[in-house]
Each structure stands twice: as structure tokens, then as C-alpha cells.
Amino acid sequence: MKKWISRLMGGTESGANTSDDSGPDGGGEDQAQRSQGISKEIDTAYYHWLTGSAGFNAPAELESRILDEVQVLTGRPGDAAGLVPRVPEVIPQVLRSLSDEDASAAELSRLVAQDVVLAAEVIREANSAYYRPMSTVKTVEAAIMMLGQNGLRMLLARIGFRPIIKMQSDGFSRRVVPQIWGQSEKCALAASLMAPGLTAGVFESYLAGLMQNVGLVVAFRLADRVCQNGNVPVSGEFGISLLAASRQLSAEIAKHWEFPQDVANAIAQASQPGESSLALALSQGDRIAKLRLLLDGAMLTEDDPLVAEGLDSFQRRCLGKLSKLET
């Protein structure tokens, strides 16, 4: 994992998001408090959407036990990481080639074509609604030309994360993983779209979006072990606490896997006062992705205040773009 992440970051712009400035969020203390209130409402609705009919009125001591166990694992990220993801052998080779500015599309296509599954993923991505080609892309080389180096790097990151998100599990965590992964993909894309306007690195924002839910998967596995009934606590307050604690766990796992420090810090700082530009891109992407899922799940409507007041015009356009994202 550590070598893979190092290669994944090769060739990206460095230092683009090391500023401590919070970016163009503006508006003063009242607006910040309002934004935090909206974030809590969205997190509560999102948690209830995730848990669905599996939520039950758990005693306070059981809720505390789950949160305590998540906190303990935050101090033992090696144990929390659990499984080391297995990625196709060709991916590190492609990543090395992406670091070489002289690498041609023909060379990249030759490497990608060595893995039938990867080649199919690249062509599928190039034909997706996100890229909207004028005509169907049929060859690997044409697909790589359509995606570009950054698009290919993002696709490789997404493929590399799938084994992490799809860790074998039982009970509620097994049922909820697809929803978590869907939010991860949407968050990653939304964060990468927010990044340029916030002087944050596009790929770093995308990587942070994919990484931030790893701790939540682990947290739900812990909840399964504690509850032992296939259900999880339904309390909205518990949900907010669990999402916050699991985000810190994700940040510690990111450090353990030797992710770039600014990516790990952004996960830890997201939605907190004084967040970095990268953390701000992540928190905005996270909000947009959650609202997209809540809209698609009929938990909210387009005119809901959480949408109308929680997003600006550009963020609402991004919200619409996510509706076309296949996961």
C-alpha cells in the first residue's frame, strides 16, 4: 500500500494546497455557525438514510461503547487498517509511466491493455456521462487520450480503493458498504471540482474524498460486533458522533498508509473552523455528495432549505453533475 500510494502521487503538483488559509468561504462567525448547523442536519439525514430500517433505539451505554472502541482504534491505526488492498500488478507500472512526462498514449495503452479488467474500466470511463464523447470510444489508446493523465490517475485510485471499501464483513456493515462506497466516489469527484476555486490540488482532493470513509466502514464493523443483532443505533446524535469519530480514524489510517500529510490533515480538519483549502474542498465535496444521495433516495427535495441554503450556484451545478455519475 505504501509503495502504491507513493507511485500514485508521482507526477502530481505538490505544494498547491499547503496554505493554512481557509479559502474563499467568507461571511463571518454567524455564517460559519449557520454552515455548521446545516452540516449537522445533513449528517443526521445521511446517517438515517444509511441505517434505514436497521436503526434501533440503543441504550446510551451501548452507543458509548461503540464510540469508545472507534476512539481506541484511532490510536491503533495499524490494527484498524486490517486488510492491505490488492491492486492489479499493472497499476504500479502505469503509475510510473504517468510520472514520466515523455510517456506516450501508445505506451500507456500498451500497459493498460495487459490487464483485461483495467482496459475495460478505462474504456468504460471514457464513455461515461462525465466525459460525454461525441462518438463511442472503442480503443484503450483513444480512452486514455479522452481521460488525460489526471483522469487516468483518478481512475486508478478508485480501482485501488475498491478492495479497501469492499472488505469482507457480516451483518449491517455488509449491507451498508455499497452506499458508503457510492458516497466516497461522489465525494471524491465533487471535491476535485471544488478544488480549483479554492487553490487546492485537484488529485489530492479526489484522493481525500476516496479515503475519508474508510474509517466509517471499520466503525460499522465495530458496531456489528457490539450490537450483535444486525442493527445499529438510530439516534441522530449518535450518528453525528460516529461520522466525526470515523473521520478521525480515516485520517489516522491515511497516515499509517503514508498518504501525503496534507491529505491526512484535510480529512481530520474537514468541516472544522480554520480548515485548510484542501480540507474545505473535501468538506464541500462531502456535503454535495451527501445531498445528492439524499435527493436520489427521496429523503429531500430540490427546494429543501438544506439544498437551497446549503449550496451556492456552482455547488448546485456540481450536485446536478453527480446525478449522472455511475458507481
Wavefront OBJ file of the C-alpha trace (Angstrom):
o trace
v 0.000 0.000 0.000
v 2.741 2.462 0.948
v 4.662 1.967 -2.309
v 1.452 2.120 -4.299
v 0.409 5.427 -2.733
v 3.892 6.867 -3.366
v 3.629 5.965 -7.046
v 0.064 7.218 -7.204
v 1.222 10.661 -6.065
v 4.113 10.698 -8.534
v 3.843 13.449 -11.111
v 1.142 15.422 -9.328
v 1.541 19.056 -8.478
v 2.951 19.456 -5.000
v 2.533 22.363 -2.637
v -0.692 23.541 -4.264
v -2.645 23.166 -1.065
v -0.205 23.680 1.767
v -1.580 27.073 2.711
v -3.225 27.475 6.092
v -5.753 29.899 4.614
v -9.327 28.724 4.807
v -10.121 29.799 1.266
v -12.926 31.994 -0.078
v -15.591 30.770 2.317
v -16.027 34.194 3.928
v -19.059 35.511 5.743
v -18.013 35.849 9.381
v -18.854 33.991 12.550
v -22.642 33.903 12.034
v -22.289 32.337 8.597
v -19.789 29.799 9.939
v -22.202 28.771 12.699
v -25.037 28.545 10.199
v -22.919 26.388 7.917
v -22.015 24.070 10.807
v -25.704 23.788 11.704
v -26.574 22.826 8.118
v -23.729 20.285 8.089
v -25.111 18.629 11.229
v -28.595 18.448 9.726
v -27.204 16.900 6.547
v -25.106 14.411 8.530
v -28.159 13.412 10.587
v -30.277 12.877 7.479
v -27.423 10.999 5.792
v -26.941 8.716 8.812
v -30.649 7.917 8.875
v -30.524 7.208 5.135
v -27.584 4.856 5.659
v -29.146 2.973 8.563
v -32.704 2.852 7.199
v -34.818 0.165 8.828
v -31.723 -1.256 10.561
v -31.741 1.520 13.159
v -32.932 0.720 16.683
v -33.226 2.596 19.957
v -29.988 1.514 21.584
v -29.195 2.204 25.233
v -26.747 5.023 25.887
v -24.105 2.665 27.259
v -24.101 0.674 24.018
v -23.669 3.849 21.955
v -20.808 4.921 24.203
v -19.145 1.535 23.872
v -19.157 1.756 20.073
v -17.727 5.277 20.087
v -15.114 4.268 22.663
v -13.973 1.346 20.506
v -13.657 3.632 17.473
v -11.586 6.006 19.585
v -9.328 3.175 20.754
v -8.690 2.093 17.163
v -7.859 5.680 16.241
v -4.813 5.235 18.461
v -4.003 1.919 16.749
v -4.333 2.681 13.035
v -2.322 -0.402 12.079
v -4.965 -2.622 13.639
v -7.747 -0.524 12.116
v -6.302 -0.795 8.612
v -6.786 -4.539 8.860
v -6.516 -5.532 5.233
v -3.869 -4.390 2.768
v -5.544 -3.765 -0.579
v -4.543 -5.887 -3.518
v -4.362 -3.959 -6.767
v -3.713 -5.329 -10.263
v 0.033 -5.699 -10.831
v -0.095 -3.492 -13.903
v -1.332 -0.439 -11.982
v 2.069 0.462 -10.417
v 3.618 0.205 -13.888
v 1.057 2.602 -15.324
v 1.603 4.979 -12.403
v 5.346 5.020 -13.035
v 4.675 5.836 -16.672
v 2.316 8.639 -15.633
v 5.213 10.186 -13.709
v 7.210 10.292 -16.960
v 6.262 13.399 -18.913
v 7.603 11.765 -22.095
v 5.346 8.723 -21.796
v 3.114 8.426 -24.853
v -0.523 7.404 -25.029
v 0.619 4.376 -27.016
v 2.954 3.268 -24.210
v 0.266 3.796 -21.576
v -2.293 1.908 -23.663
v 0.136 -0.995 -24.065
v 0.493 -1.248 -20.285
v -3.224 -0.887 -19.598
v -4.078 -3.491 -22.243
v -2.076 -6.082 -20.281
v -4.932 -6.268 -17.775
v -8.291 -7.040 -19.401
v -10.314 -5.749 -16.440
v -8.349 -2.497 -16.251
v -8.626 -1.964 -20.011
v -12.399 -2.411 -19.792
v -12.577 0.067 -16.887
v -10.617 2.687 -18.847
v -12.841 2.375 -21.918
v -15.989 2.385 -19.776
v -14.827 5.533 -18.000
v -14.105 7.332 -21.270
v -17.653 6.555 -22.468
v -19.286 7.675 -19.223
v -21.690 10.600 -18.935
v -18.950 12.580 -17.197
v -16.788 12.756 -20.367
v -19.662 12.612 -22.893
v -17.665 11.676 -26.020
v -19.088 12.696 -29.412
v -18.856 9.066 -30.532
v -18.292 5.788 -28.703
v -14.687 5.274 -27.580
v -13.656 1.761 -28.572
v -9.871 1.526 -28.036
v -7.699 1.822 -24.951
v -5.467 4.449 -26.582
v -8.447 6.618 -27.521
v -9.824 6.228 -23.997
v -6.528 7.350 -22.447
v -6.484 10.390 -24.742
v -10.013 11.216 -23.570
v -9.217 10.826 -19.851
v -5.855 12.571 -19.822
v -3.194 11.843 -17.224
v -5.153 13.254 -14.287
v -8.316 11.407 -15.268
v -6.386 8.159 -15.604
v -4.711 8.714 -12.236
v -8.110 9.262 -10.604
v -9.482 6.092 -12.174
v -6.503 4.088 -10.905
v -7.023 5.498 -7.418
v -10.670 4.462 -7.486
v -9.808 0.948 -8.634
v -7.121 0.664 -5.966
v -9.554 1.649 -3.218
v -12.250 -0.857 -4.032
v -10.690 -3.743 -2.056
v -10.484 -1.449 0.991
v -14.093 -0.390 0.835
v -15.286 -3.914 -0.029
v -13.656 -5.645 2.914
v -15.415 -8.878 3.812
v -17.869 -8.336 6.621
v -21.148 -9.575 8.057
v -24.301 -8.056 9.482
v -25.250 -4.442 8.870
v -21.800 -3.386 7.657
v -22.044 -5.808 4.744
v -25.317 -4.211 3.600
v -24.197 -0.617 4.029
v -20.804 -0.798 2.290
v -22.181 -0.173 -1.245
v -23.875 3.036 -0.060
v -20.685 4.189 1.643
v -18.660 3.482 -1.471
v -21.157 5.397 -3.598
v -20.767 8.414 -1.328
v -16.969 8.072 -1.487
v -16.936 8.209 -5.279
v -19.333 11.142 -5.427
v -17.429 12.992 -2.693
v -14.124 12.466 -4.498
v -15.460 13.865 -7.756
v -17.220 16.797 -6.087
v -14.129 17.672 -4.025
v -11.969 17.625 -7.164
v -14.422 20.014 -8.847
v -14.356 22.359 -5.849
v -10.549 22.307 -5.631
v -9.521 24.789 -8.394
v -11.597 27.622 -6.945
v -10.047 27.029 -3.519
v -6.399 26.756 -4.715
v -6.355 23.114 -3.581
v -4.795 20.248 -5.523
v -7.348 18.509 -7.752
v -5.975 14.996 -7.380
v -5.243 15.432 -3.672
v -8.879 16.469 -3.167
v -10.043 13.431 -5.100
v -7.801 11.128 -3.056
v -9.039 12.626 0.225
v -12.637 12.054 -0.890
v -11.976 8.373 -1.554
v -10.110 7.930 1.729
v -12.385 9.687 4.208
v -14.940 6.854 4.554
v -12.502 4.025 5.247
v -12.865 4.693 8.976
v -16.659 4.588 8.686
v -16.527 1.080 7.219
v -14.380 -0.003 10.157
v -16.702 1.778 12.606
v -19.763 -0.078 11.325
v -17.894 -3.367 11.618
v -17.249 -2.493 15.261
v -20.928 -1.622 15.704
v -21.866 -5.042 14.315
v -19.630 -6.702 16.879
v -21.071 -4.686 19.754
v -24.754 -4.842 18.772
v -24.775 -8.460 17.537
v -28.279 -8.085 16.107
v -27.627 -6.868 12.573
v -28.814 -3.395 13.536
v -27.206 -0.130 14.637
v -28.238 2.713 16.962
v -30.774 5.003 15.303
v -30.053 8.182 17.295
v -29.151 11.162 15.124
v -26.805 12.487 17.789
v -25.017 9.154 17.843
v -24.825 9.250 14.057
v -23.153 12.661 14.063
v -20.653 11.472 16.679
v -19.936 8.271 14.759
v -19.340 10.123 11.486
v -16.971 12.561 13.216
v -15.074 9.823 15.065
v -14.759 7.677 11.946
v -13.371 10.647 10.013
v -10.570 10.959 12.566
v -9.989 7.221 12.242
v -9.726 7.611 8.464
v -7.120 10.347 8.945
v -5.006 8.106 11.184
v -5.248 5.200 8.748
v -4.173 7.574 5.971
v -1.084 8.493 7.990
v -0.367 4.815 8.648
v -0.517 4.135 4.912
v 1.840 7.089 4.378
v -0.595 9.208 2.429
v 0.610 12.786 1.851
v 0.407 14.634 5.154
v -1.840 17.345 3.723
v -4.378 14.731 2.595
v -4.482 13.115 6.049
v -4.719 16.538 7.691
v -7.562 17.567 5.372
v -9.595 14.521 6.386
v -9.047 15.330 10.061
v -9.822 19.043 9.627
v -12.807 18.853 7.251
v -15.829 20.849 8.458
v -13.815 22.366 11.308
v -13.038 26.068 11.847
v -9.774 27.161 10.238
v -9.723 24.257 7.805
v -7.123 24.305 5.028
v -8.022 24.857 1.382
v -7.808 21.116 0.785
v -9.991 20.393 3.821
v -12.501 22.970 2.589
v -12.654 21.313 -0.841
v -13.218 17.981 0.912
v -15.940 19.279 3.243
v -17.761 20.972 0.357
v -17.485 17.821 -1.764
v -18.727 15.724 1.149
v -21.774 17.964 1.613
v -22.642 17.906 -2.095
v -22.267 14.117 -2.291
v -24.472 13.516 0.744
v -27.162 15.848 -0.613
v -27.055 14.019 -3.948
v -27.687 10.699 -2.224
v -30.448 12.165 -0.053
v -32.149 13.613 -3.137
v -31.823 10.359 -5.059
v -33.158 8.465 -2.039
v -36.204 10.779 -1.819
v -35.112 11.941 1.637
v -35.023 15.546 0.387
v -36.469 17.589 -2.464
v -34.665 20.088 -4.701
v -36.290 23.039 -2.902
v -35.349 21.812 0.578
v -33.532 24.512 2.605
v -30.569 22.164 3.061
v -30.082 22.313 -0.691
v -31.197 25.885 -1.356
v -29.277 27.396 1.566
v -26.526 24.819 1.917
v -25.092 25.223 -1.594
v -24.118 28.145 -3.788
v -24.868 28.216 -7.520
v -21.647 26.484 -8.572
v -22.105 23.776 -5.952
v -25.664 23.195 -7.167
v -24.324 22.679 -10.694
v -21.912 20.129 -9.272
v -24.849 18.498 -7.478
v -26.541 18.059 -10.841
v -23.393 16.639 -12.381
v -23.239 13.940 -9.694
v -26.668 12.671 -10.736
v -25.017 11.306 -13.893
v -22.189 9.558 -12.042
v -22.322 5.775 -12.251
v -20.920 3.941 -9.203
l 1 2 3 4 5 6 7 8 9 10 11 12 13 14 15 16 17 18 19 20 21 22 23 24 25 26 27 28 29 30 31 32 33 34 35 36 37 38 39 40 41 42 43 44 45 46 47 48 49 50 51 52 53 54 55 56 57 58 59 60 61 62 63 64 65 66 67 68 69 70 71 72 73 74 75 76 77 78 79 80 81 82 83 84 85 86 87 88 89 90 91 92 93 94 95 96 97 98 99 100 101 102 103 104 105 106 107 108 109 110 111 112 113 114 115 116 117 118 119 120 121 122 123 124 125 126 127 128 129 130 131 132 133 134 135 136 137 138 139 140 141 142 143 144 145 146 147 148 149 150 151 152 153 154 155 156 157 158 159 160 161 162 163 164 165 166 167 168 169 170 171 172 173 174 175 176 177 178 179 180 181 182 183 184 185 186 187 188 189 190 191 192 193 194 195 196 197 198 199 200 201 202 203 204 205 206 207 208 209 210 211 212 213 214 215 216 217 218 219 220 221 222 223 224 225 226 227 228 229 230 231 232 233 234 235 236 237 238 239 240 241 242 243 244 245 246 247 248 249 250 251 252 253 254 255 256 257 258 259 260 261 262 263 264 265 266 267 268 269 270 271 272 273 274 275 276 277 278 279 280 281 282 283 284 285 286 287 288 289 290 291 292 293 294 295 296 297 298 299 300 301 302 303 304 305 306 307 308 309 310 311 312 313 314 315 316 317 318 319 320 321 322 323 324 325 326 327
